[in-house]
Every structure is written in structure tokens, then in C-alpha cells.
């Protein structure tokens, strides 16, 4: 399939697949979408919820407080669709701001090319001094855990989403697959069963999608689903929480 680099509305680059008329990130702003969907409504939401949980358990035993505190100090994230590395890059920078250790796993079946990576301008727009970190995201080897900063480690797995078999390993899932319009097989109950199983109790999944069929698939496997305000160019997005075991 023919691919080309395009500039989105906020000035950041992404990949456009002409045959599908589909982009890796929103044409209304790649960085804006990443910040809104995955950082604000994913990472920051989970972090603040855990901080709130910690504050209401102050009257509990020291052991109980320690367990809650560790859940904030250590966050495990699974990204479905590592793609350009934009979501991982922003999350790495946020880990340093929050002083929170993040263990990040990015799953991607078809890694982007070195020529495409060279065209991305995310570091120029976000933090030029952190450009070496963005480059390392793509330079490090696959299938091995690498420490990229004092607060961020990354494992890249070349894998099809349906082959994921992690059980209760992650606090947060960034579900950033290609849209259901072009790849409906990635937005089914079977896929969301895998996601539900991969999350720890109280874990959260966020996605840019707001399709009714996606929401129903998530609910059917056990997620409690919220419809939230979407990023620029989208009215809504979805967030699911694992409140129960199904």
C-alpha cells in the first residue's frame, strides 16, 4: 500500500495510507490527539484516580497504604499500535514530570521505515532537547526491555494483536489501532477480551474511537465504558475500566 508523510492541523507529521484514506494519527492534529486521548484521559486520569485512592486510605494500615502508593509509583502501559512512537515519546516525557516509573510495552505488527521516522517532527514541536530519546525509541532492538530514562522503560514487540496473551499485567492500555472502518477485525469482542484479560483490576483502556459497535464490544466483555469529549475533530472518544472479572 502506498504511504506518504502528511502534515496534520497542529503542524505535526503523520503517515497517510492512500488506499485506505487512513492516517496513523488524526489529520486534525497528531500531537493534540495523543495528548488528549492517551495522556489527559489515559495516563493523567489513571494517575489522579490512584492518588485519590491513596488519599482515602490514609486511615488504613501502613501495609495497605504502601500497596496503593506503589500503584502510582509504578505504572505499566500496553500500546496497541506502536506506529510512529509518538504516544510512547510523550508518555516518556510525562513520566519524568510525574516522577513515576513507567514500564511501556508497544505492540506493532508492521514497524515504520527509517525513512518515515526521519520525517517525523515530534521532538521539534514538543521538546527539541529530548530528540535523542525519540530516536532511541526507534533505534533500540525489538523483543527486549530497554531503559530510556530514569523513569521510563520500553519493550517493543513485533506481534499481531490477536496473539497477545498477557494476563493482568497492565494498568493502562492505549488502544490506537487503525480505525474500524478499514480494519474492523481489530475492534471485535475477541480483541477486547484479550485487552480485558491483559489489564489488572481497576485497569483502564482508552481509545480515540467512539463508534457504537466498539462501545458495545467493550461492554460485552466486562468494561465499564464512558463516552468522553473527543480530541479536535472528533465529538467523542471512549474509556473503559475493568471493575470486574468476566
C-alpha positions as CSV (number, residue, x, y, z in Angstrom):
1,X,0.0,0.0,0.0
2,X,1.2,3.5,-0.9
3,X,2.2,5.6,2.1
4,X,3.2,9.2,2.4
5,X,4.1,11.7,5.1
6,X,1.5,14.4,5.6
7,X,1.3,17.5,8.0
8,X,-1.7,17.5,10.4
9,X,-3.6,20.6,11.6
10,X,-1.3,21.2,14.6
11,X,1.9,21.1,12.4
12,X,2.9,17.6,13.4
13,X,3.5,14.9,10.8
14,X,1.9,11.5,10.4
15,X,1.6,8.7,7.8
16,X,-1.2,8.6,5.3
17,X,-2.2,5.3,3.7
18,X,-3.7,6.3,0.4
19,X,-5.5,3.1,-0.4
20,X,-7.5,3.2,2.9
21,X,-7.6,7.0,3.1
22,X,-6.5,6.5,6.7
23,X,-3.8,8.1,8.9
24,X,-1.7,6.8,11.8
25,X,-2.9,9.9,13.7
26,X,-5.7,12.4,13.4
27,X,-5.4,14.8,10.5
28,X,-6.8,17.4,12.9
29,X,-3.6,17.2,14.9
30,X,-1.4,14.2,15.7
31,X,0.1,15.7,18.9
32,X,-3.2,17.2,20.0
33,X,-4.9,13.8,19.7
34,X,-2.1,11.9,21.6
35,X,-2.2,14.4,24.4
36,X,-6.0,14.5,24.7
37,X,-6.8,10.8,24.3
38,X,-3.8,9.0,25.8
39,X,-2.2,11.4,28.2
40,X,-5.1,13.5,29.6
41,X,-7.8,10.8,29.5
42,X,-5.5,7.9,30.0
43,X,-2.3,8.4,31.9
44,X,-3.3,11.5,33.9
45,X,-6.7,10.0,34.6
46,X,-5.3,6.8,36.0
47,X,-2.6,8.6,38.0
48,X,-5.1,11.0,39.6
49,X,-7.5,8.2,40.4
50,X,-4.8,6.3,42.2
51,X,-3.7,9.4,44.1
52,X,-7.3,9.8,45.2
53,X,-7.5,6.2,46.2
54,X,-4.3,6.8,48.3
55,X,-5.8,9.8,50.0
56,X,-8.9,8.0,51.1
57,X,-7.0,5.1,52.6
58,X,-4.9,7.1,55.0
59,X,-6.8,5.6,57.9
60,X,-5.9,2.1,56.8
61,X,-2.9,0.1,57.8
62,X,0.6,1.1,56.7
63,X,0.7,-2.1,54.6
64,X,-2.4,-1.0,52.7
65,X,-1.1,2.5,52.1
66,X,2.1,1.0,50.7
67,X,0.3,-1.1,48.1
68,X,-1.7,2.0,46.9
69,X,1.4,4.2,46.8
70,X,3.3,1.6,44.7
71,X,0.5,1.6,42.1
72,X,1.2,5.3,41.5
73,X,5.0,5.0,41.6
74,X,4.9,2.2,39.0
75,X,2.6,2.1,36.0
76,X,2.6,-0.5,33.3
77,X,1.2,0.6,29.9
78,X,0.4,-1.5,26.8
79,X,0.1,0.3,23.5
80,X,-1.8,-1.3,20.7
81,X,-0.2,0.1,17.6
82,X,3.2,1.5,18.4
83,X,3.4,3.0,15.0
84,X,5.3,6.3,14.9
85,X,6.3,6.2,18.5
86,X,4.5,9.5,19.3
87,X,2.4,8.2,22.2
88,X,5.5,6.5,23.7
89,X,7.6,9.6,23.3
90,X,5.0,11.9,25.1
91,X,4.5,9.3,27.8
92,X,8.2,9.1,28.4
93,X,8.3,12.9,28.9
94,X,5.3,12.7,31.2
95,X,7.0,10.0,33.3
96,X,9.8,12.4,34.1
97,X,7.3,15.2,35.0
98,X,5.3,12.9,37.3
99,X,8.4,11.2,38.8
100,X,6.7,7.9,38.2
101,X,8.3,4.8,36.8
102,X,6.5,3.7,33.7
103,X,7.0,0.3,32.1
104,X,5.8,0.7,28.5
105,X,5.1,-2.2,26.0
106,X,4.4,-1.2,22.4
107,X,2.9,-3.9,20.1
108,X,3.3,-3.4,16.3
109,X,3.0,-5.9,13.5
110,X,4.4,-3.7,10.8
111,X,7.1,-1.3,12.0
112,X,7.5,2.0,10.3
113,X,10.6,2.6,8.0
114,X,13.7,4.5,8.8
115,X,12.8,7.0,6.1
116,X,9.5,7.7,7.7
117,X,11.0,8.0,11.1
118,X,13.4,10.7,9.8
119,X,10.5,12.7,8.6
120,X,8.6,12.9,11.9
121,X,9.0,16.3,13.6
122,X,7.6,15.5,17.1
123,X,10.7,16.4,19.0
124,X,10.9,19.7,17.2
125,X,7.4,20.6,18.3
126,X,7.4,19.1,21.8
127,X,10.9,19.1,23.2
128,X,13.9,19.5,20.9
129,X,16.4,18.7,23.7
130,X,14.7,15.3,24.1
131,X,15.2,14.3,20.4
132,X,17.7,11.7,21.4
133,X,15.0,9.9,23.4
134,X,12.7,9.9,20.4
135,X,15.4,8.5,18.2
136,X,16.2,5.8,20.8
137,X,12.5,4.7,20.7
138,X,13.1,3.5,17.2
139,X,16.8,2.5,17.4
140,X,16.5,0.0,20.2
141,X,16.1,-3.7,19.5
142,X,12.7,-5.4,19.5
143,X,11.6,-8.1,22.0
144,X,13.9,-6.7,24.7
145,X,13.3,-4.3,27.6
146,X,15.3,-1.1,27.4
147,X,15.6,1.7,29.9
148,X,15.4,5.1,28.1
149,X,15.4,7.4,31.2
150,X,15.3,7.2,35.0
151,X,11.5,6.8,34.8
152,X,10.8,5.1,31.5
153,X,11.5,1.6,30.1
154,X,10.3,0.4,26.7
155,X,9.7,-3.1,25.2
156,X,8.8,-3.2,21.6
157,X,7.0,-6.4,20.5
158,X,6.5,-7.3,16.8
159,X,3.2,-9.1,17.2
160,X,-0.3,-9.3,15.9
161,X,-2.8,-8.0,18.4
162,X,-4.8,-11.3,18.5
163,X,-1.6,-13.1,19.6
164,X,-1.2,-11.1,22.9
165,X,-1.6,-13.4,25.8
166,X,-0.6,-11.2,28.8
167,X,-2.8,-11.8,31.9
168,X,-3.4,-8.9,34.5
169,X,-0.1,-7.3,33.6
170,X,-1.1,-3.6,32.7
171,X,-2.6,-0.7,34.5
172,X,-3.4,1.1,31.3
173,X,-3.9,0.3,27.6
174,X,-3.6,2.8,24.8
175,X,-5.7,1.3,22.1
176,X,-4.5,3.1,18.9
177,X,-5.2,0.6,16.1
178,X,-6.3,1.6,12.7
179,X,-10.0,2.6,12.6
180,X,-12.8,0.1,12.5
181,X,-13.8,1.4,9.0
182,X,-10.6,-0.1,7.5
183,X,-9.8,-2.9,10.0
184,X,-13.0,-4.0,11.7
185,X,-11.3,-7.2,12.9
186,X,-9.3,-5.2,15.4
187,X,-12.3,-3.8,17.1
188,X,-14.2,-7.0,18.0
189,X,-15.3,-8.7,21.2
190,X,-12.5,-11.2,20.7
191,X,-9.8,-8.5,20.7
192,X,-11.4,-6.7,23.6
193,X,-11.5,-10.0,25.6
194,X,-7.7,-10.1,25.2
195,X,-7.4,-6.4,26.3
196,X,-9.6,-7.1,29.3
197,X,-7.6,-10.1,30.4
198,X,-4.3,-8.1,30.0
199,X,-5.4,-5.4,32.4
200,X,-5.0,-5.5,36.1
201,X,-8.1,-5.0,38.2
202,X,-9.1,-1.3,38.1
203,X,-7.1,-1.0,34.9
204,X,-8.1,1.4,32.1
205,X,-8.3,1.3,28.3
206,X,-8.5,4.5,26.3
207,X,-9.2,4.9,22.6
208,X,-9.9,7.6,20.1
209,X,-12.8,5.6,18.7
210,X,-16.4,6.4,19.7
211,X,-18.3,4.0,17.4
212,X,-21.3,2.4,19.0
213,X,-20.2,-1.1,17.8
214,X,-16.9,-0.5,19.6
215,X,-18.6,0.6,22.8
216,X,-20.9,-2.4,22.8
217,X,-18.0,-4.8,22.2
218,X,-16.1,-3.3,25.1
219,X,-19.1,-3.5,27.4
220,X,-19.9,-7.1,26.4
221,X,-16.5,-8.4,27.7
222,X,-16.8,-6.6,31.0
223,X,-15.6,-3.0,30.6
224,X,-17.5,-0.1,32.2
225,X,-17.4,2.3,29.4
226,X,-17.5,6.1,29.4
227,X,-18.1,8.4,26.4
228,X,-15.8,11.5,26.8
229,X,-15.2,14.6,24.9
230,X,-13.0,13.8,21.9
231,X,-9.9,15.5,20.6
232,X,-10.0,18.2,18.0
233,X,-12.1,17.0,15.0
234,X,-13.9,14.3,17.0
235,X,-17.0,14.7,19.1
236,X,-16.4,11.8,21.4
237,X,-13.9,9.1,22.5
238,X,-14.2,6.0,24.8
239,X,-12.6,5.0,28.1
240,X,-13.2,1.6,29.6
241,X,-12.4,0.5,33.2
242,X,-12.0,-3.1,34.4
243,X,-14.2,-3.0,37.5
244,X,-15.0,-6.8,37.5
245,X,-13.6,-10.1,36.2
246,X,-15.6,-11.7,33.4
